Amino acid sequence: MTVIDLRSHRYELLVAVLDALPELVFVLDRAGTYIEVLGAQDTGHSHDASSLAGRSIEEVLPAETAADFLARIAEALDRRQMVEFDYELDRKDVEGIPAEPGVPDRMFFEGRVVPLPEVDGRDDLVVWMAFNVTASRIALRELERHREELERLVRTDSLTGLLNHRSFFEEVNHELEWTRRTRDPAALILLDLDRFKRVNDAHGHAVGDAVLQALAELLRHRRRATDVVGRIGGEEFALVIRGADAARGQQLAERLRSDLEQLAVPTGAGDVRITASFGVSEILPGDDSPQQVYQRTDRAMYTAKRMGRNRVAVNLED
């Protein structure tokens, strides 16, 4: 076929080219009528949308989605320039689209809506190119999921799921900076399980781990949304209580002490009960570092140990 022949069959050639594209191409008018449905002949890559031809967006799509799509078409026509946006559709939400083996129902697209020059006296037509980016979006979501999981593993204690030592003290530092800026009170609570070595020696490390996990769950259950909880040592745990002065921190620590005293961890040889010694100190605007706050609170905790364990002690040093 010569060049002249190709030109004489220009419409058929363009349709053939568009149909050969792996992506869906629609010609629509301002009212959202599908004038032409082209491309995506490979059903392994996309769903068959040929049944949309002659129908309107409002007929085949949910009302909210249809209104959004019509607004995109109007924007392209009114501004006489391409409109780009991302969207996702579920096959089941588009009337008349059959399922295809190996093609997911929910798909992600990058849309390009381009106003066409006047055609046969009509200036209300657009070409809508739907680039299927499902595979890349799924891959990005999976990558983000792995990134979040890696961050969680780096920040948390593997046994209890609480913040680990480093991450917890990063939060103490944030709280110290907040206290310096706002002068709002905050308290640090430390607790160390009493005679925990006896639990491991008598029942084994598996039971000891179960006790630590039960304590972690108790702390998670009792904390407020603004509180921070961490496991900062073998059997040492800590909480940052925003908005609490030393007196309020003492009240909360006493409540935790009482709850822990009543906690029973079941084992094959009967329930295991445990207590803890608590230290409380206020985070002060004049503190130089999280370590200074920790040391002050740690002294209170060891005061509780010396006083007989299973009690709360407060350090009011400034």
ABEGO torsion letter per residue (X at the ends): XBAAAAAAAAAAAAAAAAAABABBBBBBBAAGBBABBBEGABAAABBBAAAABGBBAAAABBAAAAAAAAAAAAAAAAAGBBBBBBBBBBAAABBGBBBBBGBBABBBBBBBBBBBBBBGGBAABBBBBBBBAAAAAAAAAAAAAAAAAAAAAAABBAAAGBBBAAAAAAAAAAAAAAAAAAGBBBBBBBBBBBGAAAAAAAAEAAAAAAAAAAAAAAAAAABBAABBBBBABAABBBBBBBGBBAAAAAAAAAAAAAAAAABBBBBAAEBBBBBBBBBBBBBBAABABAAAAAAAAAAAAAAAAAAGEGBBBBBABX
